[in-house]
């Protein structure tokens, strides 16, 4: 016989989006059950860990205890040569975090606000009946709540099944490597565009090491990671075979889609919000998590338009910029050498990219000029 428990809202996934949503709801006095299928938050998330410091404005508590490194400049290269360096604006414009630290930190804040965190709790089946969401766990227990937040990450099984976000998600293929090693420039992040077809590499310094990633953003085929890393790692003073490779997939932004239905919203990577050009995922995850929690609280209070308002606001404040980001990516990654010369190498370009990374500017502010320049050159 299965048991049952009830709440005002059930949140699937204790990553940044889910923990942020749970915190918002619990802070508003809602009874929240936060489910994490792993043994603890942050265990199964290969992630470079870069995010704009501007995310702090969405939280009433200090995020810096979860910050591993402050980035003050970004260096771009083509095939490990032709470097361009940009200074990031502000005192602390870009942060590097480790997901196993950030996710635990945010989940703890949600618990302090009153949320119930359950780990090793996999949602096997989700359905709605009698005005309530029914979430059946692997052990047979059924949870019930009028509201549901889906924030399971790029591997979400429930977002598409519930009609949330794109029905045919578009993925970027990634390889990540975590290395414990001396760091020569601890305040500099690197982006390398010439080694990967239809993508790029990144190297983010952290305390005691470096987070390295390889991403392919056009098509489903992953890059030849061994070839790429055999060239990239020695340029950082590391052995070509150093570190353990982890494959992953990112659900990248691919058009405007509803992020809500009756009593349910989707947030974070499960909502396909990841930047299709620079692979930024933490800022939209935290943005959507906070706004999802606020919207669900208003909906529970009787505002029938609150969830639709969440979809609209995410479209306006994130999706419009990503629509331009997708168009830039489609042109840039098909003509990467031209893109580097006419985009990155232009005197103003590195600062513009730095402003995008820091959250001060959106792709729409630069897109039309960049796309016209690249298309004109191709012709």
BAVEX-506031 format. One record per atom (N, C-alpha, C): x, y, z. Coordinates in pm, whole numbers, plus 50000, padded with zeros to 5 digits. Example, Ala and Ser with C-alpha at 12.3 -4.5 7.8 and 13.67 -1.06 7.14 Angstrom:
PT;px;py;pz
PT;51319;49431;50780
PT;51230;49550;50780
PT;51320;49670;50780
PT;51285;49775;50708
PT;51367;49894;50714
PT;51290;50003;50787
% end
This chain:
PT;px;py;pz
PT;50086;49881;50000
PT;50000;50000;50000
PT;50089;50123;50000
PT;50059;50218;49911
PT;50141;50338;49903
PT;50087;50444;49998
PT;50178;50523;50051
PT;50140;50634;50138
PT;50132;50761;50055
PT;50090;50870;50114
PT;50078;50996;50040
PT;50109;51112;50133
PT;50149;51224;50072
PT;50174;51347;50145
PT;50125;51462;50059
PT;50092;51572;50122
PT;50038;51685;50048
PT;50120;51811;50076
PT;50115;51904;49983
PT;50186;52032;49995
PT;50113;52133;49909
PT;50158;52258;49916
PT;50106;52359;49823
PT;50173;52347;49687
PT;50301;52311;49686
PT;50375;52299;49561
PT;50480;52190;49573
PT;50498;52117;49466
PT;50604;52018;49454
PT;50702;52068;49349
PT;50830;52065;49381
PT;50934;52109;49288
PT;51019;51989;49251
PT;51026;51961;49122
PT;51107;51850;49072
PT;51245;51901;49035
PT;51346;51863;49112
PT;51482;51903;49083
PT;51534;52008;49180
PT;51645;51978;49248
PT;51703;52071;49346
PT;51828;52138;49292
PT;51832;52162;49159
PT;51938;52242;49101
PT;51910;52390;49123
PT;51982;52478;49055
PT;51963;52622;49077
PT;51819;52669;49055
PT;51756;52624;48947
PT;51619;52668;48920
PT;51521;52615;49023
PT;51529;52486;49053
PT;51437;52427;49148
PT;51455;52480;49289
PT;51581;52493;49332
PT;51606;52544;49467
PT;51562;52690;49479
PT;51586;52769;49373
PT;51542;52909;49376
PT;51390;52918;49384
PT;51321;52835;49307
PT;51174;52836;49311
PT;51124;52792;49449
PT;51186;52688;49505
PT;51144;52640;49637
PT;51166;52747;49743
PT;51279;52819;49733
PT;51305;52927;49828
PT;51198;53035;49819
PT;51165;53077;49697
PT;51064;53182;49681
PT;50931;53140;49739
PT;50890;53017;49711
PT;50761;52970;49759
PT;50760;52952;49910
PT;50866;52893;49966
PT;50871;52873;50110
PT;50877;53007;50183
PT;50949;53102;50126
PT;50958;53235;50188
PT;50823;53305;50192
PT;50737;53270;50097
PT;50603;53327;50093
PT;50506;53252;50184
PT;50556;53152;50257
PT;50472;53079;50349
PT;50407;52955;50291
PT;50446;52917;50171
PT;50388;52797;50110
PT;50457;52671;50159
PT;50382;52564;50169
PT;50441;52435;50203
PT;50496;52374;50075
PT;50626;52349;50072
PT;50695;52307;49950
PT;50770;52177;49976
PT;50759;52084;49883
PT;50841;51963;49883
PT;50935;51972;49764
PT;51064;51971;49791
PT;51168;51983;49689
PT;51231;51845;49668
PT;51215;51790;49549
PT;51261;51655;49520
PT;51391;51656;49441
PT;51488;51578;49484
PT;51614;51561;49413
PT;51640;51412;49394
PT;51656;51370;49269
PT;51670;51226;49244
PT;51807;51171;49283
PT;51908;51258;49294
PT;52040;51213;49338
PT;52046;51207;49492
PT;52157;51153;49543
PT;52173;51144;49687
PT;52188;51280;49754
PT;52231;51379;49677
PT;52243;51516;49727
PT;52238;51609;49607
PT;52201;51735;49626
PT;52200;51829;49514
PT;52340;51846;49454
PT;52345;51863;49321
PT;52470;51899;49255
PT;52563;51786;49222
PT;52521;51660;49237
PT;52613;51548;49216
PT;52627;51509;49070
PT;52526;51532;48988
PT;52527;51479;48851
PT;52516;51592;48748
PT;52591;51699;48770
PT;52574;51815;48684
PT;52707;51865;48630
PT;52756;51810;48517
PT;52874;51869;48455
PT;52841;52011;48409
PT;52918;52106;48455
PT;52882;52246;48431
PT;53007;52331;48449
PT;53032;52422;48354
PT;53146;52511;48366
PT;53139;52600;48488
PT;53017;52636;48528
PT;52999;52710;48651
PT;53013;52860;48639
PT;53008;52915;48519
PT;53017;53060;48505
PT;52880;53125;48510
PT;52869;53235;48586
PT;52743;53309;48589
PT;52769;53455;48623
PT;52683;53540;48570
PT;52695;53683;48595
PT;52666;53714;48742
PT;52747;53802;48799
PT;52725;53843;48938
PT;52593;53916;48955
PT;52535;53963;48845
PT;52408;54035;48852
PT;52293;53947;48901
PT;52311;53814;48907
PT;52206;53728;48959
PT;52177;53758;49106
PT;52270;53823;49173
PT;52251;53854;49315
PT;52122;53933;49340
PT;52081;54014;49243
PT;51965;54102;49265
PT;51834;54025;49283
PT;51832;53898;49247
PT;51709;53821;49262
PT;51697;53753;49398
PT;51798;53768;49484
PT;51799;53696;49610
PT;51817;53792;49728
PT;51747;53769;49838
PT;51762;53854;49956
PT;51879;53813;50045
PT;51949;53706;50010
PT;52065;53661;50087
PT;52190;53667;49999
PT;52305;53670;50064
PT;52432;53684;49995
PT;52471;53552;49927
PT;52500;53559;49797
PT;52539;53440;49722
PT;52689;53413;49725
PT;52767;53508;49771
PT;52913;53493;49758
PT;52971;53373;49834
PT;52908;53322;49942
PT;52964;53199;50002
PT;52970;53082;49905
PT;52890;53086;49799
PT;52891;52978;49700
PT;52982;53008;49581
PT;53047;53126;49582
PT;53131;53167;49470
PT;53273;53119;49490
PT;53328;53052;49390
PT;53461;52995;49397
PT;53568;53092;49349
PT;53536;53168;49245
PT;53634;53258;49184
PT;53563;53375;49118
PT;53624;53494;49126
PT;53573;53612;49058
PT;53654;53633;48930
PT;53585;53644;48817
PT;53649;53664;48687
PT;53644;53812;48651
PT;53760;53866;48615
PT;53767;54009;48582
PT;53802;54035;48435
PT;53846;53931;48365
PT;53873;53949;48222
PT;53847;53820;48148
PT;53825;53835;48017
PT;53799;53721;47930
PT;53897;53727;47815
PT;53958;53612;47783
PT;54051;53605;47670
PT;53995;53511;47564
PT;53990;53561;47442
PT;53945;53483;47328
PT;54065;53448;47241
PT;54065;53326;47185
PT;54171;53285;47092
PT;54110;53209;46975
PT;54189;53205;46866
PT;54153;53124;46751
PT;54266;53023;46730
PT;54233;52895;46744
PT;54332;52788;46732
PT;54452;52816;46822
PT;54424;52862;46943
PT;54522;52891;47048
PT;54613;53010;47015
PT;54580;53084;46910
PT;54658;53202;46872
PT;54564;53319;46852
PT;54621;53431;46808
PT;54543;53551;46776
PT;54456;53594;46895
PT;54515;53614;47014
PT;54435;53641;47134
PT;54375;53780;47137
PT;54259;53789;47199
PT;54192;53916;47227
PT;54146;53910;47372
PT;54177;54013;47449
PT;54140;54014;47591
PT;54046;54130;47619
PT;53942;54103;47696
PT;53844;54207;47734
PT;53833;54214;47885
PT;53835;54335;47937
PT;53812;54357;48080
PT;53662;54359;48106
PT;53618;54284;48205
PT;53476;54282;48238
PT;53440;54404;48322
PT;53322;54461;48300
PT;53282;54580;48374
PT;53242;54547;48517
PT;53256;54644;48606
PT;53210;54627;48744
PT;53313;54566;48836
PT;53279;54564;48967
PT;53372;54513;49068
PT;53378;54360;49071
PT;53265;54295;49050
PT;53261;54148;49052
PT;53163;54103;48943
PT;53203;54114;48815
PT;53107;54099;48706
PT;53069;53956;48672
PT;53159;53861;48696
PT;53136;53724;48653
PT;53193;53630;48758
PT;53112;53533;48796
PT;53151;53442;48903
PT;53169;53301;48848
PT;53261;53226;48909
PT;53272;53083;48885
PT;53227;53012;49012
PT;53134;52919;48995
PT;53085;52840;49106
PT;53100;52693;49071
PT;53100;52610;49174
PT;53093;52466;49154
PT;52952;52422;49188
PT;52893;52346;49097
PT;52752;52312;49114
PT;52726;52235;49243
PT;52817;52148;49281
PT;52791;52073;49404
PT;52793;52165;49527
PT;52853;52283;49514
PT;52850;52381;49622
PT;52727;52471;49608
PT;52705;52524;49488
PT;52592;52615;49465
PT;52459;52547;49493
PT;52440;52426;49440
PT;52312;52359;49456
PT;52282;52328;49602
PT;52384;52283;49676
PT;52366;52257;49819
PT;52334;52386;49894
PT;52405;52494;49858
PT;52385;52622;49924
PT;52243;52673;49904
PT;52195;52671;49779
PT;52060;52721;49752
PT;51953;52631;49814
PT;51975;52500;49810
PT;51878;52408;49873
PT;51871;52430;50024
PT;51986;52461;50084
PT;51987;52488;50228
PT;51908;52615;50260
PT;51919;52718;50174
PT;51842;52839;50197
PT;51692;52810;50184
PT;51656;52726;50089
PT;51516;52689;50073
PT;51465;52614;50197
PT;51548;52524;50250
PT;51510;52452;50371
PT;51496;52545;50490
PT;51588;52641;50502
PT;51578;52738;50611
PT;51449;52818;50602
PT;51402;52840;50480
PT;51276;52914;50461
PT;51154;52827;50487
PT;51175;52695;50500
PT;51065;52606;50533
PT;51038;52495;50434
PT;51113;52490;50323
PT;51091;52383;50226
PT;51141;52250;50280
PT;51077;52142;50237
PT;51120;52007;50273
PT;51199;51950;50156
PT;51327;51919;50177
PT;51411;51859;50074
PT;51414;51709;50090
PT;51384;51639;49981
PT;51392;51493;49980
PT;51491;51451;49871
PT;51599;51388;49910
PT;51698;51339;49814
PT;51673;51191;49785
PT;51737;51142;49679
PT;51714;51006;49630
PT;51565;50983;49608
PT;51499;51087;49557
PT;51354;51084;49536
PT;51324;51111;49389
PT;51306;51004;49313
PT;51282;51014;49170
PT;51133;51014;49142
PT;51087;51110;49063
PT;50946;51117;49024
PT;50922;51020;48909
PT;50860;50908;48938
PT;50837;50805;48836
PT;50718;50837;48748
PT;50616;50900;48801
PT;50496;50933;48723
PT;50437;51063;48776
PT;50389;51146;48682
PT;50330;51275;48718
PT;50198;51289;48642
PT;50093;51326;48711
PT;49964;51347;48647
PT;49878;51441;48729
PT;49773;51492;48667
PT;49685;51586;48736
PT;49544;51527;48742
PT;49484;51534;48860
PT;49350;51479;48881
PT;49284;51554;48995
PT;49160;51592;48974
PT;49084;51659;49078
PT;49147;51789;49125
PT;49210;51863;49034
PT;49271;51991;49069
PT;49404;51980;49141
PT;49460;51858;49150
PT;49587;51837;49218
PT;49684;51764;49127
PT;49812;51795;49143
PT;49917;51718;49078
PT;49952;51599;49166
PT;49964;51483;49104
PT;50000;51361;49174
PT;50139;51320;49124
PT;50233;51311;49215
PT;50370;51272;49181
PT;50400;51142;49255
PT;50416;51035;49176
PT;50445;50905;49236
PT;50596;50883;49237
PT;50649;50857;49355
PT;50793;50837;49371
PT;50830;50692;49346
PT;50960;50668;49329
PT;51008;50534;49297
PT;50970;50432;49404
PT;50963;50475;49528
PT;50930;50384;49636
PT;50782;50357;49652
PT;50698;50421;49572
PT;50555;50398;49577
PT;50475;50510;49642
PT;50541;50598;49716
PT;50470;50708;49780
PT;50418;50805;49675
PT;50301;50862;49698
PT;50243;50962;49608
PT;50232;51096;49680
PT;50286;51197;49619
PT;50275;51333;49670
PT;50167;51407;49592
PT;50096;51497;49662
PT;49988;51572;49597
PT;50001;51720;49630
PT;49976;51802;49528
PT;49981;51947;49547
PT;49908;52014;49432
PT;49848;52130;49456
PT;49783;52202;49345
PT;49882;52258;49244
PT;50008;52279;49284
PT;50106;52341;49194
PT;50229;52252;49180
PT;50289;52259;49060
PT;50407;52179;49030
PT;50507;52266;48955
PT;50634;52254;48993
PT;50744;52321;48922
PT;50837;52213;48870
PT;50856;52209;48738
PT;50945;52112;48674
PT;51080;52180;48650
PT;51183;52133;48719
PT;51316;52194;48709
PT;51422;52085;48718
PT;51407;51982;48635
PT;51493;51864;48644
PT;51619;51875;48559
PT;51642;51987;48494
PT;51761;52000;48412
PT;51742;51952;48270
PT;51852;51949;48194
PT;51844;51914;48052
PT;51794;51773;48029
PT;51809;51686;48127
PT;51762;51549;48112
PT;51618;51527;48157
PT;51542;51634;48172
PT;51405;51624;48223
PT;51321;51526;48142
PT;51253;51434;48212
PT;51162;51339;48147
PT;51020;51392;48141
PT;50991;51495;48220
PT;50852;51534;48236
PT;50813;51662;48161
PT;50911;51748;48129
PT;50876;51876;48067
PT;50802;51855;47935
PT;50862;51778;47845
PT;50799;51756;47715
PT;50669;51678;47728
PT;50667;51578;47817
PT;50547;51498;47835
PT;50429;51582;47883
PT;50457;51687;47957
PT;50351;51775;48008
PT;50321;51892;47914
PT;50386;51895;47798
PT;50359;52001;47702
PT;50423;52134;47739
PT;50535;52128;47809
PT;50604;52250;47853
PT;50730;52271;47769
PT;50750;52393;47720
PT;50867;52421;47639
PT;50857;52353;47504
PT;50968;52344;47431
PT;50965;52283;47297
PT;50934;52134;47302
PT;50852;52088;47210
PT;50819;51946;47206
PT;50932;51863;47146
PT;51019;51928;47070
PT;51137;51859;47017
PT;51260;51942;47057
PT;51308;51924;47179
PT;51419;52007;47229
PT;51542;51996;47140
PT;51614;52106;47132
PT;51740;52110;47057
PT;51855;52105;47158
PT;51954;52023;47130
PT;52061;52001;47226
PT;52196;52045;47170
PT;52280;52091;47258
PT;52422;52106;47230
PT;52494;51991;47300
PT;52595;51936;47234
PT;52675;51828;47292
PT;52795;51887;47365
PT;52824;51836;47483
PT;52934;51891;47563
PT;53023;51781;47619
PT;53148;51815;47640
PT;53244;51734;47714
PT;53302;51824;47822
PT;53303;51779;47945
PT;53358;51860;48054
PT;53471;51784;48123
PT;53568;51860;48170
PT;53683;51805;48242
PT;53712;51894;48362
PT;53719;51835;48481
PT;53757;51907;48602
PT;53900;51870;48639
PT;53986;51969;48653
PT;54127;51943;48679
PT;54174;52016;48803
PT;54239;51946;48892
PT;54305;52008;49006
PT;54449;52039;48965
PT;54483;52168;48962
PT;54613;52208;48908
PT;54639;52354;48945
PT;54764;52396;48937
PT;54793;52538;48956
PT;54727;52621;48845
PT;54684;52742;48880
PT;54618;52830;48783
PT;54702;52955;48767
PT;54747;52979;48644
PT;54837;53093;48618
PT;54765;53226;48628
PT;54643;53234;48576
PT;54566;53358;48576
PT;54429;53331;48638
PT;54419;53337;48769
PT;54295;53296;48836
PT;54176;53388;48812
PT;54199;53506;48756
PT;54086;53597;48733
PT;54051;53608;48585
PT;54100;53514;48501
PT;54077;53521;48356
PT;54010;53394;48305
PT;53898;53411;48236
PT;53830;53300;48169
PT;53871;53299;48022
PT;53884;53179;47967
PT;53927;53166;47827
PT;53817;53104;47742
PT;53802;53158;47621
PT;53714;53101;47520
PT;53797;53076;47394
PT;53798;52954;47346
PT;53877;52916;47229
PT;53783;52871;47117
PT;53789;52941;47003
PT;53692;52918;46895
PT;53746;52837;46778
PT;53875;52818;46764
PT;53927;52757;46643
PT;53944;52607;46645
PT;53933;52543;46760
PT;53962;52400;46770
PT;53839;52312;46748
PT;53720;52368;46763
PT;53597;52288;46759
PT;53512;52330;46639
PT;53475;52235;46557
PT;53383;52265;46448
PT;53244;52288;46505
PT;53183;52400;46466
PT;53048;52434;46509
PT;53037;52453;46660
PT;53145;52499;46723
PT;53139;52520;46867
PT;53263;52589;46919
PT;53291;52570;47048
PT;53406;52634;47110
PT;53446;52559;47236
PT;53561;52597;47292
PT;53608;52545;47421
PT;53607;52657;47523
PT;53600;52621;47649
PT;53614;52720;47755
PT;53702;52664;47866
PT;53770;52752;47932
PT;53853;52716;48048
PT;53828;52819;48156
PT;53762;52777;48263
PT;53726;52865;48374
PT;53809;52830;48496
PT;53887;52924;48549
PT;53965;52896;48670
PT;53875;52888;48793
PT;53913;52803;48884
PT;53844;52793;49013
PT;53950;52771;49120
PT;53909;52768;49244
PT;54004;52747;49352
PT;54071;52610;49337
PT;54202;52613;49316
PT;54276;52488;49308
PT;54267;52414;49178
PT;54215;52477;49073
PT;54206;52404;48948
PT;54136;52480;48838
PT;54093;52406;48737
PT;54030;52464;48618
PT;53915;52375;48573
PT;53806;52439;48530
PT;53695;52368;48467
PT;53703;52391;48317
PT;53711;52284;48242
PT;53728;52292;48098
PT;53608;52227;48030
PT;53565;52287;47921
PT;53453;52231;47848
PT;53471;52244;47698
PT;53406;52154;47626
PT;53402;52157;47480
PT;53256;52146;47441
PT;53207;52240;47360
PT;53067;52239;47321
PT;53048;52247;47171
PT;52952;52171;47118
PT;52916;52174;46976
PT;52771;52220;46967
PT;52745;52329;46893
PT;52616;52395;46901
PT;52531;52387;46775
PT;52586;52332;46668
PT;52507;52310;46547
PT;52513;52161;46517
PT;52395;52098;46502
PT;52392;51954;46482
PT;52401;51882;46615
PT;52381;51753;46611
PT;52379;51672;46731
PT;52511;51602;46759
PT;52605;51608;46666
PT;52728;51531;46682
PT;52826;51601;46776
PT;52877;51529;46875
PT;52976;51590;46965
PT;53109;51610;46893
PT;53188;51702;46945
PT;53321;51725;46889
PT;53410;51606;46918
PT;53518;51595;46840
PT;53621;51494;46868
PT;53700;51545;46988
PT;53651;51513;47107
PT;53703;51575;47228
PT;53849;51543;47251
PT;53890;51421;47219
PT;54030;51385;47243
PT;54124;51472;47161
PT;54089;51493;47034
PT;54173;51578;46949
PT;54177;51720;47002
PT;54060;51771;47039
PT;54051;51909;47089
PT;54130;51924;47219
PT;54106;51833;47314
PT;54171;51845;47444
PT;54321;51817;47436
PT;54362;51733;47343
PT;54505;51708;47325
PT;54579;51835;47282
PT;54508;51927;47218
PT;54567;52056;47180
PT;54548;52160;47289
PT;54430;52162;47351
PT;54398;52267;47447
PT;54474;52250;47579
PT;54476;52130;47634
PT;54533;52111;47767
PT;54681;52149;47774
PT;54764;52109;47678
PT;54905;52153;47686
PT;54921;52305;47680
PT;54828;52375;47614
PT;54836;52521;47609
PT;54813;52582;47746
PT;54753;52504;47836
PT;54729;52550;47973
PT;54834;52494;48070
PT;54936;52429;48012
PT;55041;52372;48096
PT;55004;52240;48158
PT;54909;52168;48096
PT;54859;52043;48151
PT;54889;51928;48056
PT;54892;51807;48110
PT;54912;51690;48026
PT;54792;51670;47933
PT;54819;51625;47811
PT;54712;51612;47711
PT;54604;51514;47754
PT;54638;51417;47839
PT;54540;51318;47881
PT;54490;51341;48024
PT;54514;51459;48076
PT;54477;51488;48215
PT;54325;51492;48231
PT;54279;51454;48349
PT;54139;51469;48385
PT;54049;51359;48330
PT;53929;51355;48384
PT;53830;51256;48342
PT;53723;51327;48260
PT;53697;51275;48140
PT;53599;51335;48050
PT;53457;51294;48090
PT;53366;51390;48088
PT;53225;51362;48114
PT;53142;51418;48000
PT;53063;51334;47937
PT;52977;51379;47828
PT;52846;51432;47884
PT;52789;51529;47814
PT;52661;51584;47855
PT;52587;51645;47739
PT;52465;51685;47765
PT;52385;51755;47664
PT;52316;51873;47731
PT;52311;51983;47660
PT;52242;52103;47708
PT;52120;52130;47622
PT;52007;52148;47686
PT;51887;52188;47611
PT;51895;52338;47587
PT;51930;52375;47465
PT;51952;52517;47435
PT;51824;52581;47383
PT;51820;52712;47397
PT;51702;52789;47354
PT;51678;52769;47206
PT;51552;52743;47169
PT;51521;52714;47028
PT;51381;52762;46992
PT;51349;52884;47030
PT;51219;52940;46994
PT;51133;52968;47116
PT;51030;53049;47093
PT;50937;53087;47201
PT;50833;52976;47220
PT;50821;52929;47342
PT;50725;52823;47374
PT;50664;52852;47511
PT;50539;52811;47533
PT;50479;52830;47666
PT;50557;52751;47772
PT;50579;52815;47884
PT;50650;52752;47995
PT;50554;52718;48109
PT;50425;52716;48078
PT;50326;52690;48182
PT;50207;52614;48123
PT;50134;52548;48210
PT;50000;52496;48186
PT;49925;52513;48317
PT;49808;52454;48325
PT;49727;52471;48445
PT;49799;52415;48567
PT;49841;52504;48655
PT;49902;52462;48781
PT;50045;52416;48772
PT;50113;52432;48657
PT;50250;52383;48643
PT;50332;52481;48560
PT;50460;52495;48598
PT;50555;52574;48520
PT;50684;52494;48507
PT;50763;52529;48406
PT;50894;52467;48387
PT;50999;52576;48395
PT;51115;52543;48453
PT;51219;52644;48476
PT;51356;52582;48450
PT;51454;52669;48429
PT;51592;52625;48414
PT;51618;52549;48286
PT;51715;52458;48289
PT;51752;52383;48169
PT;51636;52299;48116
PT;51547;52254;48202
PT;51431;52178;48156
PT;51342;52260;48065
PT;51351;52393;48076
PT;51273;52484;47993
PT;51344;52523;47866
PT;51462;52463;47839
PT;51541;52495;47720
PT;51575;52644;47714
PT;51635;52694;47821
PT;51669;52836;47829
PT;51817;52864;47807
PT;51900;52760;47793
PT;52045;52780;47782
PT;52080;52861;47657
PT;52170;52955;47673
PT;52216;53043;47566
PT;52271;52960;47449
PT;52216;52975;47327
PT;52261;52893;47214
PT;52392;52938;47152
PT;52449;53050;47199
PT;52575;53098;47144
PT;52691;53076;47241
PT;52676;53118;47367
PT;52783;53109;47465
PT;52756;53007;47576
PT;52646;52933;47564
PT;52616;52820;47655
PT;52590;52863;47799
PT;52554;52988;47821
PT;52525;53032;47958
PT;52394;52969;48005
PT;52400;52898;48117
PT;52280;52833;48167
PT;52241;52871;48309
PT;52337;52913;48391
PT;52305;52940;48531
PT;52221;53067;48548
PT;52253;53172;48474
PT;52174;53294;48489
PT;52027;53272;48451
PT;51996;53211;48335
PT;51854;53187;48308
PT;51789;53088;48403
PT;51869;52994;48457
PT;51812;52900;48554
PT;51769;52973;48681
PT;51855;53059;48731
PT;51822;53133;48853
PT;51711;53234;48829
PT;51716;53302;48714
PT;51610;53396;48680
PT;51475;53326;48673
PT;51470;53216;48598
PT;51342;53147;48581
PT;51295;53082;48709
PT;51389;53029;48790
PT;51349;52969;48917
PT;51284;53070;49010
PT;51347;53186;49024
PT;51289;53289;49110
PT;51154;53335;49059
PT;51144;53357;48928
PT;51018;53406;48873
PT;50910;53299;48872
PT;50950;53175;48854
PT;50853;53066;48861
PT;50794;53057;49001
PT;50880;53066;49103
PT;50831;53061;49240
PT;50736;53175;49272
PT;50771;53295;49228
PT;50685;53412;49250
PT;50551;53394;49181
PT;50554;53344;49055
PT;50431;53327;48980
PT;50340;53220;49041
PT;50400;53110;49084
PT;50319;53004;49146
PT;50257;53052;49276
PT;50331;53131;49352
PT;50274;53187;49476
PT;50152;53275;49445
PT;50163;53359;49343
PT;50048;53445;49307
PT;49932;53360;49255
PT;49964;53256;49180
PT;49857;53169;49129
PT;49785;53100;49244
PT;49859;53052;49341
PT;49798;52989;49457
PT;49711;53086;49536
PT;49748;53215;49526
PT;49670;53318;49597
PT;49546;53361;49520
PT;49527;53305;49398
PT;49406;53334;49323
PT;49424;53413;49196
PT;49547;53447;49161
PT;49572;53522;49038
PT;49576;53423;48921
PT;49467;53412;48848
PT;49456;53314;48740
PT;49547;53339;48622
PT;49603;53460;48610
PT;49690;53495;48498
PT;49838;53487;48534
PT;49869;53449;48657
PT;50008;53456;48704
PT;50101;53364;48626
PT;50056;53242;48594
PT;50144;53148;48526
PT;50167;53189;48382
PT;50062;53237;48315
PT;50080;53289;48180
PT;50172;53411;48182
PT;50163;53488;48290
PT;50251;53603;48303
PT;50396;53562;48317
PT;50420;53447;48379
PT;50557;53395;48389
PT;50613;53362;48250
PT;50535;53290;48170
PT;50580;53259;48033
PT;50609;53385;47955
PT;50521;53484;47967
PT;50538;53609;47893
PT;50662;53684;47939
PT;50682;53689;48070
PT;50796;53765;48122
PT;50928;53700;48083
PT;50935;53567;48086
PT;51057;53499;48045
PT;51082;53520;47896
PT;50977;53527;47818
PT;50994;53555;47674
PT;51051;53694;47653
PT;50996;53790;47726
PT;51040;53929;47708
PT;51181;53951;47761
PT;51210;53899;47879
PT;51336;53933;47947
PT;51450;53839;47913
PT;51421;53722;47857
PT;51528;53629;47819
PT;51514;53582;47674
PT;51395;53537;47638
PT;51375;53479;47506
PT;51402;53572;47391
PT;51366;53699;47403
PT;51389;53792;47292
PT;51538;53805;47263
PT;51620;53811;47367
PT;51764;53817;47347
PT;51815;53686;47288
PT;51764;53572;47337
PT;51811;53443;47287
PT;51772;53419;47142
PT;51660;53477;47098
PT;51623;53464;46957
PT;51732;53525;46869
PT;51785;53638;46910
PT;51898;53699;46837
PT;52024;53617;46857
PT;52045;53564;46979
PT;52161;53482;47004
PT;52164;53358;46916
PT;52048;53298;46893
PT;52040;53182;46806
PT;52079;53218;46663
PT;52032;53333;46616
PT;52065;53374;46479
PT;52215;53402;46465
PT;52273;53465;46566
PT;52418;53488;46563
PT;52492;53355;46561
PT;52449;53260;46646
PT;52516;53130;46652
PT;52509;53057;46519
PT;52394;53062;46454
PT;52378;52991;46327
PT;52475;53043;46222
PT;52496;53173;46220
PT;52589;53230;46122
PT;52732;53211;46168
PT;52760;53242;46295
PT;52896;53239;46347
PT;52956;53099;46339
PT;52883;52996;46383
PT;52942;52862;46392
PT;52948;52792;46256
PT;52881;52846;46156
PT;52900;52794;46020
PT;53016;52863;45950
PT;53050;52982;45997
PT;53162;53059;45941
PT;53253;53104;46054
PT;53306;53012;46133
PT;53373;53053;46257
PT;53497;53140;46235
PT;53576;53111;46133
PT;53696;53192;46110
PT;53657;53334;46071
PT;53560;53345;45984
PT;53509;53478;45947
PT;53448;53546;46068
PT;53371;53467;46147
PT;53309;53523;46266
PT;53410;53577;46364
PT;53519;53504;46381
PT;53623;53549;46474
PT;53687;53678;46425
PT;53719;53683;46297
PT;53787;53801;46242
PT;53696;53924;46239
PT;53570;53904;46199
PT;53479;54017;46184
PT;53397;54045;46309
PT;53396;53947;46399
PT;53320;53966;46523
PT;53410;53991;46642
PT;53478;53885;46685
PT;53560;53894;46806
PT;53673;53994;46791
PT;53734;53999;46673
PT;53853;54083;46654
PT;53822;54231;46635
PT;53699;54265;46615
PT;53664;54406;46601
PT;53692;54478;46732
PT;53736;54605;46726
PT;53777;54675;46849
PT;53672;54675;46959
PT;53545;54688;46922
PT;53440;54699;47025
PT;53382;54563;47065
PT;53409;54457;46988
PT;53340;54330;47008
PT;53369;54265;47144
PT;53497;54253;47186
PT;53521;54187;47315
PT;53447;54253;47431
PT;53442;54386;47430
PT;53371;54454;47538
PT;53222;54426;47532
PT;53168;54416;47412
PT;53025;54384;47398
PT;52996;54244;47451
PT;53081;54149;47418
PT;53061;54012;47468
PT;53076;54010;47620
PT;53172;54087;47670
PT;53188;54096;47815
PT;53061;54151;47880
PT;52999;54249;47817
PT;52876;54306;47872
PT;52761;54206;47867
PT;52758;54122;47762
PT;52656;54017;47755
PT;52677;53915;47866
PT;52802;53873;47885
PT;52832;53776;47990
PT;52801;53829;48129
PT;52819;53960;48148
PT;52794;54018;48279
PT;52647;54055;48299
PT;52566;54037;48195
PT;52424;54066;48207
PT;52386;54210;48181
PT;52481;54293;48137
PT;52452;54434;48114
PT;52389;54460;47978
PT;52399;54364;47887
PT;52354;54383;47750
PT;52296;54253;47698
PT;52201;54261;47604
PT;52145;54145;47540
PT;52192;54134;47396
PT;52170;54017;47336
PT;52213;53997;47197
PT;52143;54092;47100
PT;52022;54129;47132
PT;51949;54218;47043
PT;52018;54352;47023
PT;52102;54392;47118
PT;52172;54519;47107
PT;52281;54518;47001
PT;52327;54399;46963
PT;52438;54391;46867
PT;52405;54305;46745
PT;52295;54230;46751
PT;52274;54121;46656
PT;52265;54167;46511
PT;52186;54268;46483
PT;52164;54303;46343
PT;52293;54345;46276
PT;52376;54422;46347
PT;52504;54464;46288
PT;52595;54344;46267
PT;52601;54255;46364
PT;52690;54138;46354
PT;52647;54047;46239
PT;52518;54016;46231
PT;52468;53925;46128
PT;52489;53984;45989
PT;52458;54110;45972
PT;52479;54172;45841
PT;52625;54169;45800
PT;52713;54193;45895
PT;52856;54194;45866
PT;52902;54056;45821
PT;52857;53952;45892
PT;52899;53815;45858
PT;52840;53770;45727
PT;52711;53798;45703
PT;52646;53755;45580
PT;52704;53829;45459
PT;52737;53957;45478
PT;52795;54034;45368
PT;52931;53975;45329
PT;53009;53938;45431
PT;53141;53880;45404
PT;53127;53747;45333
PT;53026;53666;45372
PT;53008;53535;45309
PT;52972;53552;45161
PT;52894;53657;45134
PT;52857;53678;44996
PT;52970;53728;44911
% end
